[in-house]
Amino acid sequence: MTVDLPGMAQMHSLDVFRHYDRTHWRLAELQLDAVDLTKVKPEYVTLVKSAVMGESNVIAAVHGFMNEFLDDYDFSAFAVIWGYQEVQHHYAFTSWLQAVGEEVDNRAVAAMRAPYDPGSTPSATLATNIISELTVNHVYRAVSQWVEEPVLKQLLLQASRDEAGHAREFRHFAAKRLERHPEEIPSVLETLYFYTSDDRIKHPVGVFKSGLAELETTETIDTGFEMFLDTVADAGSLEELQGKIRRTFGSLTGYDLSSNKAVRRALATSLG
């Protein structure tokens, strides 16, 4: 097996670790004893339970990354750092729910433990996670502006900032992968088209973890996205999100990906 290593250059994951170690917020800083119960609405509880279900998939994702990227120590180290932050999100949202007298159905969380299957290519896997992070960044940021409860507002804003950073790092590793394996570009474009070709929010957790019996009586990540579009999002919010995703993939692949038609054209070109 050929192992992808950065040679004598410093591993990017070390830069990421130093940045997170220096700047990242801590769960202990979340002022849960200051939650304003008079400003908590049922919709907030639904959205936060949905977020917990999405964030709890981190264990399955890290397991999948470790299986798929056996040849890439640098990315695997980043995946562990990323995983810690996503577990923090899971438990921060859970802690807010406990502060308002709500509980999480841990049976549903546990049911999603199985690792994700590898993507059609490693680049496709990285592309999927770029979309995941950009999507949650967009939703958390918008919801943080909508909610009135101050502690939840701050938590959502912090988590949104984290997800933006995660998207940037997944893009970094995708770009490095495509430099070595340009033949994987079509799989990246296929991934983009799958997730942005219709008028709803698609997220990998909803795509790959739906249909479990344990989820039939609890909120899911798709519950939150549907409520977001119906209750929170401004007109054009979905188009704004999909446009940002397409621009990111355009900068990654060098193609014009400004519309679904352009994505299809780029895919046909890349397949030759």
C-alpha positions as CSV (number, residue, x, y, z in Angstrom):
1,M,0.0,0.0,0.0
2,T,1.3,3.5,-0.9
3,V,1.0,5.9,1.9
4,D,0.3,9.6,1.2
5,L,2.6,11.7,3.4
6,P,3.6,15.3,3.1
7,G,7.4,14.4,3.1
8,M,9.4,16.9,5.1
9,A,6.7,19.6,4.9
10,Q,4.7,20.2,8.1
11,M,1.4,18.3,8.2
12,H,-1.6,20.5,7.7
13,S,-3.4,18.8,10.6
14,L,-0.7,20.2,12.9
15,D,-1.6,23.7,11.8
16,V,-5.3,22.9,12.4
17,F,-4.6,21.5,15.8
18,R,-2.6,24.5,16.9
19,H,-5.3,26.9,15.7
20,Y,-8.1,24.9,17.5
21,D,-6.0,24.6,20.6
22,R,-5.5,28.3,20.7
23,T,-8.9,29.6,19.8
24,H,-11.6,27.0,20.3
25,W,-14.5,27.6,22.8
26,R,-15.2,25.1,25.6
27,L,-18.4,23.5,26.8
28,A,-17.7,24.8,30.3
29,E,-18.0,28.3,29.0
30,L,-21.6,27.8,27.9
31,Q,-23.8,29.5,30.6
32,L,-26.4,26.8,30.9
33,D,-27.5,28.2,34.3
34,A,-28.5,31.4,32.6
35,V,-30.9,29.9,30.0
36,D,-33.9,32.1,29.8
37,L,-36.8,29.7,30.0
38,T,-39.3,32.4,29.2
39,K,-37.8,32.7,25.7
40,V,-37.7,29.0,24.9
41,K,-40.3,28.0,22.2
42,P,-41.3,24.5,21.2
43,E,-39.8,25.1,17.8
44,Y,-36.4,25.7,19.4
45,V,-36.6,22.3,21.1
46,T,-37.4,20.6,17.8
47,L,-34.6,22.2,16.0
48,V,-32.1,21.4,18.7
49,K,-33.1,17.8,18.9
50,S,-32.7,17.6,15.2
51,A,-29.2,19.1,15.5
52,V,-28.3,16.5,18.1
53,M,-29.3,13.7,15.8
54,G,-27.2,15.2,13.0
55,E,-24.1,15.9,15.2
56,S,-24.2,12.5,16.8
57,N,-23.3,10.9,13.5
58,V,-19.7,12.0,14.1
59,I,-18.7,8.6,15.5
60,A,-19.9,6.8,12.4
61,A,-18.2,9.4,10.2
62,V,-14.8,9.2,12.0
63,H,-15.0,5.4,11.8
64,G,-15.7,5.6,8.1
65,F,-12.8,8.0,7.6
66,M,-10.4,5.8,9.4
67,N,-11.4,2.8,7.2
68,E,-11.3,4.8,3.9
69,F,-8.2,6.9,4.4
70,L,-5.7,4.3,5.5
71,D,-3.1,5.8,3.2
72,D,-3.4,9.4,4.5
73,Y,-2.2,10.1,8.1
74,D,-2.5,13.9,7.7
75,F,-6.2,13.7,6.9
76,S,-6.8,11.0,9.5
77,A,-5.3,13.2,12.2
78,F,-7.6,16.1,11.0
79,A,-10.6,13.7,11.2
80,V,-9.9,13.1,14.8
81,I,-9.6,16.8,15.6
82,W,-12.9,17.4,13.6
83,G,-14.5,14.5,15.5
84,Y,-13.8,16.0,18.9
85,Q,-15.4,19.3,17.9
86,E,-18.5,17.6,16.5
87,V,-18.9,15.5,19.7
88,Q,-18.7,18.8,21.5
89,H,-21.6,20.1,19.4
90,H,-23.6,17.0,20.1
91,Y,-23.1,17.3,23.9
92,A,-23.5,21.1,23.9
93,F,-26.9,20.9,22.2
94,T,-27.8,18.0,24.5
95,S,-26.8,20.1,27.6
96,W,-29.0,23.0,26.4
97,L,-31.9,20.6,26.1
98,Q,-31.3,19.3,29.6
99,A,-31.2,22.9,30.9
100,V,-34.7,23.4,29.5
101,G,-36.1,20.1,30.9
102,E,-35.8,18.1,27.7
103,E,-34.1,14.8,27.0
104,V,-32.5,13.1,24.0
105,D,-33.6,9.7,22.8
106,N,-30.2,8.0,23.1
107,R,-31.6,4.8,21.5
108,A,-32.0,6.7,18.3
109,V,-28.5,8.1,18.6
110,A,-27.0,4.7,19.2
111,A,-28.9,3.2,16.2
112,M,-26.8,5.4,13.9
113,R,-23.5,4.2,15.2
114,A,-22.5,2.0,12.2
115,P,-19.8,3.6,10.1
116,Y,-20.5,5.1,6.7
117,D,-19.6,3.1,3.7
118,P,-16.8,4.5,1.5
119,G,-17.8,6.9,-1.2
120,S,-17.4,6.1,-4.8
121,T,-13.9,7.7,-4.5
122,P,-12.1,9.2,-1.5
123,S,-12.6,12.6,-3.2
124,A,-16.3,12.0,-3.3
125,T,-16.3,11.3,0.4
126,L,-14.5,14.6,1.0
127,A,-16.8,16.4,-1.3
128,T,-19.8,15.1,0.6
129,N,-18.4,16.4,3.8
130,I,-17.8,19.9,2.3
131,I,-21.5,20.0,1.5
132,S,-22.4,18.8,4.9
133,E,-20.4,21.4,6.7
134,L,-21.5,24.3,4.4
135,T,-25.1,23.3,4.9
136,V,-25.0,23.2,8.7
137,N,-23.0,26.4,8.8
138,H,-25.7,28.1,6.8
139,V,-28.6,26.8,8.8
140,Y,-27.0,27.3,12.2
141,R,-26.1,30.9,11.3
142,A,-29.6,31.7,10.1
143,V,-31.2,30.0,13.1
144,S,-28.9,31.9,15.5
145,Q,-30.3,35.2,14.1
146,W,-33.9,33.9,14.5
147,V,-34.0,32.5,18.1
148,E,-34.5,34.7,21.0
149,E,-33.1,32.6,23.8
150,P,-29.6,34.1,24.4
151,V,-27.6,30.9,25.4
152,L,-29.0,29.0,22.4
153,K,-28.3,31.9,20.1
154,Q,-24.6,32.0,21.2
155,L,-24.3,28.2,20.9
156,L,-25.6,28.2,17.4
157,L,-23.3,31.0,16.4
158,Q,-20.3,29.2,17.8
159,A,-21.2,26.0,16.1
160,S,-21.8,27.8,12.8
161,R,-18.3,29.2,13.0
162,D,-16.9,25.8,13.7
163,E,-18.7,24.3,10.7
164,A,-17.3,27.0,8.4
165,G,-13.8,26.1,9.5
166,H,-14.5,22.4,9.0
167,A,-15.7,23.1,5.4
168,R,-12.5,25.0,4.7
169,E,-10.4,22.1,5.9
170,F,-12.3,19.4,4.1
171,R,-11.9,21.6,0.9
172,H,-8.1,21.7,1.6
173,F,-7.8,18.0,1.8
174,A,-10.1,17.5,-1.2
175,A,-7.9,19.8,-3.3
176,K,-4.8,17.9,-2.2
177,R,-6.4,14.7,-3.1
178,L,-7.5,15.9,-6.5
179,E,-4.0,17.1,-7.3
180,R,-2.8,13.5,-6.9
181,H,-5.9,11.9,-8.4
182,P,-7.5,14.2,-11.0
183,E,-9.4,11.1,-12.3
184,E,-11.7,11.5,-9.3
185,I,-13.1,14.9,-10.4
186,P,-16.2,13.3,-12.1
187,S,-17.1,11.7,-8.7
188,V,-16.9,15.1,-7.1
189,L,-19.2,16.6,-9.7
190,E,-21.6,13.7,-9.4
191,T,-21.7,14.4,-5.6
192,L,-22.4,18.0,-6.2
193,Y,-25.3,17.4,-8.6
194,F,-26.9,14.8,-6.3
195,Y,-27.0,17.2,-3.3
196,T,-27.9,20.5,-5.1
197,S,-30.2,19.5,-8.0
198,D,-33.6,20.0,-6.4
199,D,-35.5,22.4,-4.1
200,R,-34.8,20.8,-0.7
201,I,-31.8,20.5,1.6
202,K,-30.1,17.2,1.3
203,H,-27.6,16.2,4.0
204,P,-25.5,13.0,4.2
205,V,-27.0,12.0,7.5
206,G,-30.5,12.2,6.1
207,V,-29.4,10.4,2.9
208,F,-27.5,7.5,4.5
209,K,-29.1,7.1,7.9
210,S,-32.8,7.4,7.2
211,G,-35.2,4.5,7.4
212,L,-34.0,3.2,10.8
213,A,-36.8,1.9,12.9
214,E,-35.4,3.8,16.0
215,L,-36.0,7.1,14.2
216,E,-39.7,6.6,13.6
217,T,-40.8,8.4,16.8
218,T,-38.1,11.0,17.2
219,E,-36.8,14.1,15.4
220,T,-34.2,13.6,12.7
221,I,-31.9,16.0,10.9
222,D,-34.4,16.2,8.1
223,T,-37.1,17.4,10.6
224,G,-34.9,20.4,11.4
225,F,-34.2,21.2,7.8
226,E,-37.9,21.0,6.9
227,M,-38.7,23.3,9.8
228,F,-35.9,25.6,8.8
229,L,-37.2,26.1,5.3
230,D,-40.8,26.4,6.4
231,T,-40.3,28.7,9.5
232,V,-36.9,30.3,9.6
233,A,-35.4,30.7,6.1
234,D,-35.9,33.9,4.1
235,A,-36.9,33.7,0.5
236,G,-33.9,32.7,-1.5
237,S,-32.1,31.0,1.4
238,L,-31.9,27.7,-0.3
239,E,-30.6,29.3,-3.5
240,E,-28.0,31.1,-1.4
241,L,-26.8,27.9,0.2
242,Q,-26.7,26.0,-3.1
243,G,-24.9,28.8,-4.8
244,K,-22.2,28.9,-2.1
245,I,-21.7,25.1,-2.5
246,R,-21.4,25.4,-6.3
247,R,-18.9,28.2,-6.0
248,T,-16.8,26.2,-3.6
249,F,-16.8,23.2,-5.9
250,G,-16.1,25.5,-8.9
251,S,-13.0,26.8,-7.1
252,L,-12.0,23.2,-6.3
253,T,-12.4,21.7,-9.8
254,G,-11.9,24.7,-12.1
255,Y,-15.2,24.3,-13.8
256,D,-18.1,26.7,-14.1
257,L,-20.7,25.2,-11.8
258,S,-23.1,28.1,-11.4
259,S,-26.2,26.2,-12.3
260,N,-27.5,22.6,-12.5
261,K,-27.1,22.8,-16.3
262,A,-23.5,23.9,-15.9
263,V,-22.8,21.1,-13.5
264,R,-24.2,18.5,-16.0
265,R,-22.0,20.1,-18.7
266,A,-18.9,20.0,-16.5
267,L,-19.6,16.4,-15.6
268,A,-19.9,15.4,-19.3
269,T,-16.7,17.3,-20.1
270,S,-14.8,15.6,-17.2
271,L,-15.9,12.2,-18.4
272,G,-14.4,13.0,-21.7
